[in-house]
Amino acid sequence: MNKKISQSILMIFTAGLIASLVSCNPASKYEKAESESISNYLNTNSADTFKLETSGLYYHEVLAGTGRAPVAHDTAYVLYTGKYLNGNIFDTNTNTGGIILVFPVAEGFLIAGFDEGITYMKAGGKATFLIPSNLAYGPQGYYSIAGYTPLLYEVELVKVAPGPAK
């Protein structure tokens, strides 16, 4: 009988410990702060009509392109400016004298949100991507970009070259 009571007490204690650990998820405060910063940005910039994609990417077409739409394995030629939501630029190639970012689409060479956003464009188009951290550098961040940081990219898809034939 005492053994059953001891096992019951141990099970209750273990369940309580697990519940308290789950409710004390330290990441949740960062996730909440990120969500709030995205909401604040969208509310402040309501003139930009962002479309929320199922992945969580926010896409805003600034200028519709008339050329080829990239698909997986095509080569994209891109001019871009990467910013934090406060407007501070962290990276750009628009002031490099014509050095264009060239990459194979949907092959994992860039952050997931950028790769996805490019597929909604056509050559000659311009768009803005608001990329939550789970589609960018996640909780760990990358160099000067802190974890849980949403990013904003202004992108011009200059050209699309067909990928290898299937």
C-alpha positions as CSV (number, residue, x, y, z in Angstrom):
1,M,0.0,0.0,0.0
2,N,2.8,2.4,0.9
3,K,4.5,1.7,-2.4
4,K,1.4,2.7,-4.3
5,I,1.1,5.9,-2.4
6,S,4.8,6.7,-3.0
7,Q,4.4,6.0,-6.8
8,S,1.3,8.2,-6.9
9,I,3.0,11.1,-5.1
10,L,6.0,10.7,-7.4
11,M,3.8,10.7,-10.5
12,I,2.0,13.9,-9.3
13,F,5.3,15.6,-8.5
14,T,6.7,14.7,-12.0
15,A,3.5,15.9,-13.8
16,G,3.7,19.2,-11.8
17,L,7.4,19.6,-12.6
18,I,6.8,19.0,-16.3
19,A,3.8,21.4,-16.4
20,S,5.9,24.1,-14.7
21,L,8.8,23.7,-17.1
22,V,6.5,23.8,-20.1
23,S,4.8,27.0,-18.9
24,C,8.1,28.7,-18.2
25,N,9.2,28.5,-21.9
26,P,11.8,31.3,-22.1
27,A,11.4,31.5,-25.8
28,S,7.7,32.5,-25.6
29,K,8.5,36.0,-24.4
30,Y,10.7,36.5,-27.5
31,E,8.2,35.0,-29.8
32,K,5.5,37.3,-28.3
33,A,7.8,40.4,-28.7
34,E,8.5,39.5,-32.3
35,S,4.8,39.0,-33.0
36,E,4.0,42.4,-31.5
37,S,6.7,44.1,-33.5
38,I,5.4,42.6,-36.7
39,S,1.8,43.7,-35.8
40,N,3.0,47.2,-35.0
41,Y,4.9,47.5,-38.3
42,L,1.9,46.3,-40.3
43,N,-0.4,48.8,-38.5
44,T,2.0,51.7,-39.0
45,N,2.5,50.8,-42.6
46,S,-1.1,50.0,-43.5
47,A,-0.7,51.7,-46.9
48,D,1.4,48.7,-47.9
49,T,-1.0,45.9,-48.5
50,F,0.9,42.8,-47.4
51,K,-0.5,39.4,-48.1
52,L,0.1,36.8,-45.4
53,E,1.2,33.5,-47.0
54,T,0.5,30.2,-45.3
55,S,4.2,29.9,-44.3
56,G,4.0,33.1,-42.3
57,L,5.7,35.3,-44.9
58,Y,4.2,38.7,-45.6
59,Y,4.4,39.6,-49.3
60,H,3.7,43.1,-50.8
61,E,4.0,43.5,-54.6
62,V,5.3,47.0,-55.3
63,L,5.6,46.7,-59.1
64,A,4.3,43.8,-61.1
65,G,6.9,42.2,-63.3
66,T,6.1,41.2,-66.9
67,G,8.9,38.6,-67.4
68,R,9.4,35.0,-66.3
69,A,8.2,33.8,-62.9
70,P,11.0,31.8,-61.2
71,V,10.5,28.2,-60.2
72,A,12.7,25.8,-58.3
73,H,16.2,25.5,-59.8
74,D,15.9,28.6,-62.0
75,T,18.6,31.2,-61.5
76,A,17.4,34.5,-60.1
77,Y,19.2,37.9,-60.5
78,V,18.3,40.2,-57.7
79,L,18.9,43.7,-56.3
80,Y,17.8,44.0,-52.7
81,T,18.0,46.0,-49.5
82,G,17.6,44.2,-46.1
83,K,16.3,46.2,-43.2
84,Y,15.1,45.8,-39.7
85,L,11.5,46.8,-39.0
86,N,12.8,50.1,-37.6
87,G,14.2,51.0,-41.1
88,N,17.9,50.5,-40.3
89,I,19.6,48.8,-43.2
90,F,21.7,45.7,-42.4
91,D,22.6,44.7,-46.0
92,T,22.2,45.9,-49.6
93,N,23.6,45.4,-53.0
94,T,21.9,48.4,-54.6
95,N,24.9,50.6,-54.0
96,T,27.6,48.1,-55.2
97,G,27.9,49.4,-58.8
98,G,25.8,46.7,-60.4
99,I,26.8,43.6,-58.4
100,I,23.7,41.6,-58.6
101,L,22.8,38.7,-56.2
102,V,22.7,35.5,-58.4
103,F,21.3,32.3,-56.8
104,P,19.5,29.1,-57.7
105,V,15.8,29.4,-56.6
106,A,14.5,27.1,-53.8
107,E,17.7,25.2,-53.3
108,G,18.4,26.5,-49.7
109,F,21.1,29.0,-50.6
110,L,19.2,31.9,-49.0
111,I,16.9,32.2,-46.0
112,A,13.6,30.4,-46.5
113,G,11.4,33.6,-46.6
114,F,13.6,35.2,-49.3
115,D,13.5,32.0,-51.4
116,E,9.8,31.8,-51.1
117,G,9.1,35.5,-51.8
118,I,11.1,35.3,-55.1
119,T,8.7,32.7,-56.4
120,Y,5.7,35.1,-56.1
121,M,7.5,37.6,-58.4
122,K,8.1,37.9,-62.2
123,A,11.2,39.3,-63.8
124,G,11.1,43.1,-63.8
125,G,9.0,43.2,-60.6
126,K,9.6,44.8,-57.3
127,A,8.3,43.6,-53.9
128,T,8.7,43.8,-50.2
129,F,9.0,40.8,-48.0
130,L,8.4,40.9,-44.3
131,I,10.0,37.7,-43.0
132,P,9.4,36.4,-39.5
133,S,12.4,34.9,-37.8
134,N,11.2,31.4,-38.3
135,L,11.7,31.9,-42.0
136,A,15.0,33.9,-41.5
137,Y,17.6,33.3,-38.8
138,G,15.4,31.8,-36.1
139,P,16.1,31.9,-32.4
140,Q,19.9,31.8,-32.8
141,G,20.2,34.8,-35.2
142,Y,23.1,35.4,-37.5
143,Y,26.1,37.7,-36.9
144,S,24.6,41.2,-36.1
145,I,21.0,39.9,-36.5
146,A,19.7,38.9,-33.1
147,G,17.5,35.8,-32.7
148,Y,13.8,36.3,-33.1
149,T,14.3,39.3,-35.4
150,P,11.8,39.8,-38.3
151,L,13.4,41.2,-41.4
152,L,12.2,43.4,-44.2
153,Y,13.6,43.0,-47.8
154,E,12.9,45.4,-50.6
155,V,13.6,43.3,-53.7
156,E,13.8,43.8,-57.5
157,L,13.9,40.7,-59.6
158,V,16.0,41.8,-62.5
159,K,16.1,38.6,-64.5
160,V,15.3,34.9,-64.3
161,A,17.3,32.3,-66.2
162,P,15.7,28.8,-66.7
163,G,17.1,26.0,-64.6
164,P,18.2,22.7,-65.8
165,A,15.7,20.8,-68.0
166,K,13.9,18.0,-66.3
